[in-house]
Amino acid sequence: AFPGFGGRRFLQPVFPLYLLFAVRGLQSAWLPQRPLARRVALASVLGVVAITYVADYTRLDLEIREGISQPESVALFEYLVNETDEDEVVVFIKPRVIALLTSRKSSVYHMPEEDAELWEYFKRIGATHLVVVQSDALDGSEDPARVQYLRDFARRQATRLTPEFANEDFRVYRLGRRGATANALAGAVPMSAGLPRQ
């Protein structure tokens, strides 16, 4: 739904439809039936719309700063594929990405006032892992308050979470205090390696 956190770039392809509706409106009976007036009105509308559209488009920020091809994202996906079982459930802000790229069941989370309610949800869905975004990797594509909520939850519930993997952008926790798996992935930073906690 718009407005979303992906920005206006998602609306740009829809704009020609608005232009089409404007042109169709100029063909209605309310416009004087003189051909010259119709042509001038149509040219004026098309000219103004085209100029503003081009001017706006040249200032539009189309750079995609985050994505699934970033090294930190690739490392996260490889870790989940190599170090989790196929029947385990991962909680992440973008569950479809996890499901698509790791073949693991995944779920998004809600933001209750009480942590106990979120733990109950995790228990109900059989969640085993929690992925927390630690940087601004998703800025512009997700609600910052939603990202921050999970960071704060992980901080408050540190005694009930087992850190298993971390890099600059993501941290993976096992829900509960089961022994952490080996960080076999090349480039993975074990939590015990002194990565600063935030």
N, C-alpha and C positions, 0 to 999 in steps of 0.2 A: 504494500500500500504506500502511496505517496502522501506526505513527504517521507522518504526513507533515508537511510544513512549512506546510500550509494550516490547521492547527489543528483543534480539535474541532468547528468549525462544520459540517464535512462529515459528522460522525457524527449530528448532531441529527436529520436526517430519517429515519435508520434506527431511532432509538430506539422508535417505536411498534411495530415488529416485536417487539422484546424484550418490550414490554408484552403484546402478543398471546400470545406464548409463555408468559408468566407466568400469564395468565388461563386458557389451555388446561391448564396444569399443575394449576391449582386444580380442574379438572373431573375429574381422574383419581380412581381408586378409593381411593387412600391417604387422601383427605380423608374425614372421617366423613360418612356419608350423611344427617346431619340438615340440613335446609334452612336453619335459622337459623345454624348454625355455618358453613355454606358461604357464606351472604350476608355474615356478619361478616368472614370471612377475605377474601373478594373485595373488600369495601368497604375494608378496612384496607390491603390491598395497593395497590389503585387510588389511595387517598387519599395514602399515603406516596409512591408513585411520582410522582403528579401534583404534589405539593407540591415534592418535590426537583427534578423536571424544570423546573418554572416558576422556582424559585429559581435553579437553575443557568443557565437560559436568560437570565434578566434580567442576569446577570453576564457573559455571554458577549460577547466582543469581536467584533462583526460588521462593524466598519468595514473596508472594503477600501482599503488605503492606496496600493496600486500598481495599475496596470492599463493597458490598451491605450489608454485615452482620456486619459491624462495628457499634457500638452503635450510633455514630453520624449520620450515614447514615440511620439507622432504624428510629431514631427520626425524621429526615427530611421527610422520606416517610410517617410516621404516621401523622405528622403535615399536609402534603399536602392532605392526604386522609380525615382527620377529619375536617380540617379548610378551605378547598376550595371547591367550587361547581364543579360538574362534567363537566360543560361546560366551565370552566375557562382554560386558556392556560398558561403554565409554560415555561419560557425560561431558559434553562440550557445547560451546555456544553455537557452533555450526555443525550439527549432527549429520547432515546429509553428506558433507565433505568426508567426515570420518567413515561413514557407511560406504560411500562410493570408493574411496581410495584405500581402505584397509580391510573391507569386508567384515567389519565388526559391527555389532549392534550398537546404536548410539542414540542418545536422547539429549535434548536441550533441557534447561532447568528453569524453574520459576523463581521468584524472589520473595519468599515469605518473610515476615518479620521475625519469626522464630526459627532458629536453626533446626530445632527438633522436627519441624514440619518438612524441611528439605531432606533430613536424614530418613524420615518416613517414606518420602517419595523415592529416594535411592533404594531403600529396602524393597519397596513395592515393585520396582522395575528390575531388580536384581543387578543394580549398578556395581561394578567392580573398580572402575578407574574414573578419575576426575582430571580433566585437562584444563589448566588455568592459563589464561593469556597474561604474560608478565610484562609485555612492552606495549608500544603503540602500534603493533603490527596490524590491528584491525581498525585503526582510526579511520573514520569516514565510511566504514561499512557496517559498523555495529554501534549500538547505543553504548556510550562510554559508561553510563551508570550500571548497565547490565554486566559489562566486563569487570568493573570495579567491585561489584557485589560479590562475584565469585572469588576474587583476590582476597577480599575481606573475610569471606567465609572460610577460606583455606587458612588464613592467619588465625582466626578465632578457634578453629577446630584442629590445630596442628597436632595435638596429642592423639587424634583419632585418624590421622592420615599418614601413610607411609610414602615418603618421597621416593620416586623410582627413576625419574629422568628429568633433565632440565637443559635448556639452552637459552639463548638470549630472549626468545619470544614465548616459550611455553614451558610449563612444568606439568609433569604427570605424577599424580598421587594414586596409590592404591587405597581404596576405602577400607579402613580398619588397620590393624597393626601386624598384618601378616608380613613375613620377611620379604624384603625388597628383592626383586629379581636382579640378575647381573646386568650391568650396562654394557652389553656386548657390542652395541652399535658403535661403529667408528665415529668419532666426533661427539658422542654423547657425553654430557658432563654430569657425573654423579653428584647428587646433592651434597655428599660428604666431602667433595673436593674444594669446598670453600666458596662456592658461588654465593654472592651476597644475597641474603634474604631480604625481601621487600615487604 
